[in-house]
Amino acid sequence: MEDAPGGNDRHRPDGGRPEVPCEDCGESVAEALTRRVQVTVDGSEIHSHRLCPDCFAAWVDRYDRRMSTGEGDTEDSEIIVD
């Protein structure tokens, strides 16, 4: 589908937005396919990262491995989940 430059086509899944780069690998990806990882503490955003589907899958795998192996844990560390 062709859009006018800067136009917004409501018929496209990405809303007519141009492709944006993944913040991890730098590859261009349609906005509709990106995933955003956000870290918040007490409602305040600490970090936000836009990722392509492949980098998001890799991020989930890394997170899962780190959380399941206890990597980085110390005797004093404690995670509180509300």
VEXRO-81777 format. One record per residue: residue number from 1; residue in three letters; x, y, z of N, C-alpha, C in turn. Coordinates in nm, 4 decimals, always signed. Atoms other than C-alpha are relative to their C-alpha. Layout:
# residues N
+-----+------+----------+----------+----------+----------+----------+----------+----------+----------+----------+
: pos : code :     n_px :     n_py :     n_pz :    ca_px :    ca_py :    ca_pz :     c_px :     c_py :     c_pz :
+-----+------+----------+----------+----------+----------+----------+----------+----------+----------+----------+
: NUM :  ALA :        X :        Y :        Z :        X :        Y :        Z :        X :        Y :        Z :
...
+-----+------+----------+----------+----------+----------+----------+----------+----------+----------+----------+
//
This chain:
# residues 82
+-----+------+----------+----------+----------+----------+----------+----------+----------+----------+----------+
: pos : code :     n_px :     n_py :     n_pz :    ca_px :    ca_py :    ca_pz :     c_px :     c_py :     c_pz :
+-----+------+----------+----------+----------+----------+----------+----------+----------+----------+----------+
:   1 :  MET :  +0.0830 :  -0.1182 :  +0.0000 :  +0.0000 :  +0.0000 :  +0.0000 :  +0.0871 :  +0.1242 :  +0.0000 :
:   2 :  GLU :  -0.0762 :  -0.1246 :  +0.0059 :  +0.1289 :  +0.3428 :  -0.0853 :  -0.0711 :  +0.1063 :  +0.0813 :
:   3 :  ASP :  +0.0527 :  -0.1112 :  -0.0785 :  +0.0807 :  +0.6339 :  +0.1488 :  +0.0663 :  +0.1271 :  -0.0471 :
:   4 :  ALA :  -0.0642 :  -0.1290 :  +0.0225 :  +0.1446 :  +0.9993 :  +0.1010 :  +0.1081 :  +0.0149 :  +0.1054 :
:   5 :  PRO :  -0.1054 :  -0.0181 :  -0.1007 :  +0.4696 :  +1.0966 :  +0.2728 :  -0.0554 :  +0.0632 :  +0.1267 :
:   6 :  GLY :  +0.0462 :  -0.0522 :  -0.1284 :  +0.3967 :  +1.1479 :  +0.6398 :  -0.1464 :  -0.0270 :  +0.0270 :
:   7 :  GLY :  +0.1426 :  +0.0273 :  -0.0169 :  +0.0403 :  +1.0254 :  +0.5899 :  -0.0232 :  -0.1120 :  +0.0987 :
:   8 :  ASN :  +0.0361 :  +0.1044 :  -0.0945 :  -0.1428 :  +0.7957 :  +0.8262 :  -0.1160 :  -0.0772 :  -0.0604 :
:   9 :  ASP :  +0.1006 :  +0.0824 :  +0.0647 :  -0.3367 :  +0.5139 :  +0.6580 :  -0.0604 :  -0.0941 :  +0.1029 :
:  10 :  ARG :  +0.0636 :  +0.0808 :  -0.1033 :  -0.5871 :  +0.3608 :  +0.8990 :  -0.0270 :  -0.1429 :  -0.0451 :
:  11 :  HIS :  +0.0232 :  +0.1349 :  +0.0504 :  -0.6181 :  +0.0540 :  +0.6750 :  +0.1222 :  -0.0898 :  +0.0154 :
:  12 :  ARG :  -0.1212 :  +0.0800 :  -0.0194 :  -0.2607 :  -0.0593 :  +0.7397 :  +0.0105 :  -0.0414 :  +0.1459 :
:  13 :  PRO :  -0.0113 :  +0.0453 :  -0.1393 :  -0.1902 :  -0.2659 :  +1.0521 :  +0.0904 :  +0.0877 :  +0.0850 :
:  14 :  ASP :  -0.0911 :  -0.0845 :  -0.0770 :  +0.0892 :  -0.0300 :  +1.1502 :  -0.0450 :  +0.1452 :  +0.0033 :
:  15 :  GLY :  +0.0523 :  -0.1363 :  -0.0032 :  -0.1319 :  +0.2791 :  +1.1098 :  +0.0681 :  +0.0924 :  -0.0993 :
:  16 :  GLY :  -0.0671 :  -0.0833 :  +0.0987 :  +0.0769 :  +0.4006 :  +0.8154 :  +0.1332 :  +0.0536 :  +0.0473 :
:  17 :  ARG :  -0.1281 :  -0.0486 :  -0.0526 :  +0.3843 :  +0.4560 :  +1.0298 :  +0.1149 :  -0.0653 :  -0.0755 :
:  18 :  PRO :  -0.1157 :  +0.0607 :  +0.0660 :  +0.7218 :  +0.4030 :  +0.8671 :  +0.0653 :  -0.1024 :  +0.0920 :
:  19 :  GLU :  -0.0722 :  +0.0965 :  -0.0815 :  +0.9435 :  +0.1222 :  +0.9827 :  +0.0968 :  +0.0723 :  +0.0922 :
:  20 :  VAL :  -0.0904 :  -0.0573 :  -0.0997 :  +1.1511 :  +0.1941 :  +1.2915 :  +0.1071 :  -0.1039 :  +0.0329 :
:  21 :  PRO :  -0.1050 :  +0.0973 :  -0.0309 :  +1.4812 :  +0.0366 :  +1.3967 :  -0.0208 :  -0.0659 :  +0.1366 :
:  22 :  CYS :  -0.0043 :  +0.0717 :  -0.1273 :  +1.5022 :  -0.2278 :  +1.6676 :  +0.1128 :  +0.0628 :  +0.0812 :
:  23 :  GLU :  -0.1016 :  -0.0638 :  -0.0836 :  +1.6946 :  -0.0763 :  +1.9597 :  +0.1102 :  -0.0972 :  +0.0417 :
:  24 :  ASP :  -0.1031 :  +0.0977 :  -0.0337 :  +1.8942 :  -0.3985 :  +1.9982 :  +0.0875 :  -0.0309 :  -0.1213 :
:  25 :  CYS :  -0.0783 :  +0.0391 :  +0.1183 :  +1.9978 :  -0.5113 :  +1.6467 :  +0.0073 :  +0.1091 :  -0.1063 :
:  26 :  GLY :  -0.0021 :  -0.1102 :  +0.0956 :  +1.9189 :  -0.1919 :  +1.4518 :  -0.0751 :  -0.0263 :  -0.1293 :
:  27 :  GLU :  +0.0756 :  +0.0320 :  +0.1211 :  +1.7151 :  -0.3710 :  +1.1833 :  -0.1328 :  +0.0752 :  +0.0006 :
:  28 :  SER :  +0.1292 :  -0.0675 :  +0.0113 :  +1.4097 :  -0.1836 :  +1.0538 :  -0.1116 :  -0.1025 :  +0.0131 :
:  29 :  VAL :  +0.1152 :  +0.0883 :  -0.0192 :  +1.0794 :  -0.3360 :  +1.1567 :  -0.1242 :  +0.0875 :  +0.0097 :
:  30 :  ALA :  +0.1250 :  -0.0748 :  -0.0063 :  +0.7185 :  -0.2212 :  +1.1166 :  -0.0399 :  +0.0198 :  +0.1457 :
:  31 :  GLU :  +0.0396 :  -0.0340 :  -0.1368 :  +0.5889 :  -0.0503 :  +1.4304 :  -0.0948 :  -0.1050 :  +0.0587 :
:  32 :  ALA :  +0.0978 :  +0.0977 :  -0.0489 :  +0.3064 :  -0.3057 :  +1.4547 :  +0.0650 :  -0.1302 :  +0.0462 :
:  33 :  LEU :  -0.0676 :  +0.1243 :  -0.0376 :  +0.5607 :  -0.5883 :  +1.4918 :  +0.0948 :  +0.0167 :  +0.1174 :
:  34 :  THR :  -0.0949 :  -0.0217 :  -0.1088 :  +0.7770 :  -0.4273 :  +1.7589 :  -0.0625 :  -0.0366 :  +0.1338 :
:  35 :  ARG :  +0.0412 :  +0.0261 :  -0.1378 :  +0.7582 :  -0.5220 :  +2.1240 :  +0.0770 :  +0.0955 :  +0.0881 :
:  36 :  ARG :  -0.0650 :  -0.0941 :  -0.0903 :  +0.8350 :  -0.2811 :  +2.4050 :  +0.0158 :  -0.0652 :  +0.1362 :
:  37 :  VAL :  -0.0311 :  +0.0491 :  -0.1338 :  +1.0057 :  -0.3930 :  +2.7241 :  +0.0145 :  +0.1233 :  +0.0872 :
:  38 :  GLN :  -0.0061 :  -0.1147 :  -0.0905 :  +0.9497 :  -0.1484 :  +3.0093 :  +0.0296 :  -0.0480 :  +0.1414 :
:  39 :  VAL :  -0.0306 :  +0.0272 :  -0.1397 :  +1.0995 :  -0.1528 :  +3.3560 :  -0.0540 :  +0.1179 :  +0.0794 :
:  40 :  THR :  +0.0558 :  -0.1056 :  -0.0840 :  +0.9012 :  +0.0416 :  +3.6137 :  +0.0199 :  -0.0361 :  +0.1464 :
:  41 :  VAL :  -0.0125 :  +0.0161 :  -0.1444 :  +0.9530 :  +0.0910 :  +3.9840 :  -0.0953 :  +0.0996 :  +0.0636 :
:  42 :  ASP :  +0.1001 :  -0.0838 :  -0.0669 :  +0.6668 :  +0.2236 :  +4.1942 :  -0.0701 :  +0.0929 :  -0.0982 :
:  43 :  GLY :  +0.0734 :  -0.0768 :  +0.0997 :  +0.4916 :  +0.3411 :  +3.8778 :  +0.0839 :  +0.0933 :  -0.0849 :
:  44 :  SER :  -0.0881 :  -0.0863 :  +0.0787 :  +0.7915 :  +0.5338 :  +3.7424 :  +0.0804 :  -0.0851 :  -0.0978 :
:  45 :  GLU :  -0.0753 :  +0.0747 :  +0.1007 :  +0.9455 :  +0.4145 :  +3.4158 :  +0.1490 :  +0.0239 :  +0.0179 :
:  46 :  ILE :  -0.1448 :  -0.0055 :  -0.0168 :  +1.3132 :  +0.3359 :  +3.4647 :  +0.0688 :  -0.0188 :  -0.1342 :
:  47 :  HIS :  -0.0626 :  +0.0325 :  +0.1282 :  +1.3913 :  +0.1936 :  +3.1212 :  -0.1066 :  -0.0505 :  -0.0963 :
:  48 :  SER :  +0.0902 :  +0.0476 :  +0.1032 :  +1.2098 :  +0.1276 :  +2.7948 :  +0.0837 :  -0.0374 :  -0.1217 :
:  49 :  HIS :  -0.0805 :  +0.0520 :  +0.1104 :  +1.3392 :  -0.0721 :  +2.4982 :  -0.0938 :  -0.0549 :  -0.1072 :
:  50 :  ARG :  +0.0820 :  +0.0490 :  +0.1112 :  +1.1745 :  -0.1279 :  +2.1549 :  +0.0795 :  -0.1072 :  -0.0742 :
:  51 :  LEU :  -0.0699 :  +0.1139 :  +0.0585 :  +1.2633 :  -0.4684 :  +2.0063 :  -0.0787 :  -0.0624 :  -0.1144 :
:  52 :  CYS :  +0.0624 :  +0.0779 :  +0.1064 :  +1.1952 :  -0.6632 :  +1.6875 :  -0.0401 :  -0.1356 :  +0.0603 :
:  53 :  PRO :  +0.0433 :  +0.1288 :  -0.0562 :  +1.0287 :  -1.0054 :  +1.7346 :  +0.1153 :  -0.0938 :  +0.0370 :
:  54 :  ASP :  -0.1125 :  +0.0895 :  -0.0308 :  +1.3615 :  -1.1964 :  +1.7193 :  +0.0757 :  +0.0448 :  +0.1244 :
:  55 :  CYS :  -0.0721 :  -0.0510 :  -0.1172 :  +1.5365 :  -0.9705 :  +1.9716 :  -0.0853 :  -0.0110 :  +0.1254 :
:  56 :  PHE :  +0.0891 :  +0.0158 :  -0.1141 :  +1.2299 :  -0.9806 :  +2.1971 :  +0.0045 :  -0.1445 :  +0.0500 :
:  57 :  ALA :  -0.0072 :  +0.1413 :  -0.0391 :  +1.2384 :  -1.3626 :  +2.1933 :  +0.1318 :  -0.0287 :  +0.0717 :
:  58 :  ALA :  -0.1305 :  +0.0187 :  -0.0646 :  +1.6096 :  -1.3536 :  +2.2796 :  +0.0006 :  +0.0635 :  +0.1387 :
:  59 :  TRP :  +0.0076 :  -0.0679 :  -0.1294 :  +1.5396 :  -1.1043 :  +2.5624 :  -0.0781 :  -0.0862 :  +0.0996 :
:  60 :  VAL :  +0.0805 :  +0.0858 :  -0.0874 :  +1.2686 :  -1.3330 :  +2.7052 :  +0.0814 :  -0.1214 :  +0.0440 :
:  61 :  ASP :  -0.0842 :  +0.1155 :  -0.0350 :  +1.5085 :  -1.6304 :  +2.6911 :  +0.1060 :  +0.0376 :  +0.1035 :
:  62 :  ARG :  -0.1023 :  -0.0450 :  -0.0965 :  +1.7844 :  -1.4333 :  +2.8705 :  -0.0622 :  +0.0246 :  +0.1367 :
:  63 :  TYR :  +0.0688 :  -0.0304 :  -0.1255 :  +1.5392 :  -1.3101 :  +3.1342 :  -0.0380 :  -0.1297 :  +0.0717 :
:  64 :  ASP :  +0.0422 :  +0.1269 :  -0.0584 :  +1.4035 :  -1.6606 :  +3.1894 :  +0.1191 :  -0.0757 :  +0.0587 :
:  65 :  ARG :  -0.1196 :  +0.0691 :  -0.0505 :  +1.7536 :  -1.8100 :  +3.2252 :  +0.0525 :  +0.0666 :  +0.1262 :
:  66 :  ARG :  -0.0533 :  -0.0718 :  -0.1173 :  +1.8658 :  -1.5401 :  +3.4679 :  -0.0888 :  -0.0187 :  +0.1221 :
:  67 :  MET :  +0.0911 :  +0.0140 :  -0.1131 :  +1.5563 :  -1.5705 :  +3.6831 :  -0.0039 :  -0.1441 :  +0.0507 :
:  68 :  SER :  +0.0098 :  +0.1392 :  -0.0435 :  +1.5604 :  -1.9515 :  +3.6898 :  +0.1294 :  -0.0520 :  +0.0614 :
:  69 :  THR :  -0.1266 :  +0.0482 :  -0.0547 :  +1.9315 :  -1.9946 :  +3.7708 :  +0.0426 :  +0.0774 :  +0.1229 :
:  70 :  GLY :  -0.0378 :  -0.0805 :  -0.1149 :  +1.9429 :  -1.7286 :  +4.0390 :  +0.1225 :  +0.0843 :  -0.0256 :
:  71 :  GLU :  -0.1174 :  -0.0794 :  +0.0356 :  +2.2204 :  -1.5466 :  +3.8511 :  -0.0108 :  +0.1395 :  +0.0612 :
:  72 :  GLY :  -0.0009 :  -0.1333 :  -0.0594 :  +2.3130 :  -1.2322 :  +4.0403 :  -0.0561 :  +0.0043 :  +0.1410 :
:  73 :  ASP :  +0.0542 :  +0.0022 :  -0.1357 :  +2.1502 :  -1.3426 :  +4.3663 :  +0.1129 :  +0.0029 :  +0.1024 :
:  74 :  THR :  -0.0908 :  +0.0021 :  -0.1139 :  +2.3274 :  -1.2756 :  +4.6912 :  -0.0812 :  -0.0437 :  +0.1204 :
:  75 :  GLU :  +0.0722 :  +0.0407 :  -0.1205 :  +2.2403 :  -1.3831 :  +5.0436 :  -0.0986 :  +0.1071 :  +0.0436 :
:  76 :  ASP :  +0.0843 :  -0.1106 :  -0.0433 :  +2.0892 :  -1.0390 :  +5.1013 :  -0.1119 :  +0.0316 :  -0.0982 :
:  77 :  SER :  +0.0984 :  -0.0395 :  +0.1011 :  +1.8860 :  -1.0215 :  +4.7791 :  -0.1352 :  -0.0627 :  +0.0302 :
:  78 :  GLU :  +0.1356 :  +0.0457 :  -0.0235 :  +1.5131 :  -1.0521 :  +4.8056 :  -0.0902 :  +0.0657 :  -0.1024 :
:  79 :  ILE :  +0.0956 :  -0.0535 :  +0.0959 :  +1.2435 :  -1.0116 :  +4.5422 :  -0.1365 :  -0.0066 :  +0.0649 :
:  80 :  ILE :  +0.1337 :  -0.0079 :  -0.0578 :  +0.9058 :  -0.8975 :  +4.6682 :  -0.0977 :  +0.0212 :  -0.1142 :
:  81 :  VAL :  +0.1008 :  -0.0104 :  +0.1045 :  +0.6087 :  -0.9534 :  +4.4365 :  -0.1328 :  +0.0283 :  +0.0667 :
:  82 :  ASP :  +0.1322 :  -0.0344 :  -0.0557 :  +0.2816 :  -0.7812 :  +4.5181 :  -0.1088 :  -0.0678 :  -0.0777 :
+-----+------+----------+----------+----------+----------+----------+----------+----------+----------+----------+
//
